[in-house]
């Protein structure tokens, strides 16, 4: 066996030597150093090949000194160095004779990730791997070490969703350990939820990936739940607001998180929103003023703010939110056709969302003419159509859509009542009044 390995090594060295004379790849070192590393590369690769075949940790021991020299001298020999490195080092950790030896190997692993970033980039996800390894190796007591690495990874943005969830979990453990104030949880939730929403938008066309990201979002929401109560949020931010009421960055945090969590009827939200709009008037702050006015049931004022916001916001995601709010405000002041138009604009801004159609369905059920000879029951056909459409394009709201569909179905006219009006199942029908929509007759 050993003889065959020596022969293979000789062939590998000859091949490497010939290729190096023909054209030297960029290993991140000069040609002389590269020549010196050729034998180490062959020995390292052969040992890891044997490890793959046998899973015998002795081959990791054999590979280690060669791997170590290659990383130190020619760090761009291959990205595979940084895939194999954790395997080699963790095998050595399992055999460490002392805690000090194990700690030294952990530190070496952390340095390896830094070298990988310096040579191959992708700092966000490489730091995510680094943080995850540090968390696994240090355990719960090491949160003071691994949380800052997760935070550093998140600071680069574009972090893989799995690491975003770990970042949020680490944040909570860090606060629970008394190493930071609870405001950190709220601040980082804002960062984490935005990254996951962006990831979901990017994968909207791939249902499997999108559903996985939705599960990650649910995980983050569950982790954040103990801090998401409106009373908790007010308690967390009230003192900060009182001490610095014109801090624009703080005002944005307060209004953003309170909008996300439906805390828009809290006096703190009103105060922060008004200050933010005064200090930094924009389409975004106009939307928040509109949200505030909706919460206060000041619908006509809300319509003014939200019309401006819906027209001026550039981001489809923000425009979607503004149009939904505008629809709610229009409905609140009794302008149902205008409200429907706003909800349709929201659907145009984000065609993957079912909420606009649920809003229209609710409008039809609550505000319809009774002049159809069946006490307004025809409106429920049109409402049911909207709820079905909502469910078909957005599975995440299926439960809510099904509740509306069930309510509509229960409100359909009886077969004999429809017959008296010369109506039969499957027949086309135009709902009267402001709805004015073509639908299909259905009975119960």
Order of alpha helices (4+ residues) and beta strands (2+ residues): alpha-alpha-alpha-alpha-alpha-alpha-alpha-alpha-alpha-alpha-alpha-alpha-alpha-alpha-alpha-alpha-alpha-alpha-alpha-alpha-alpha-beta-beta
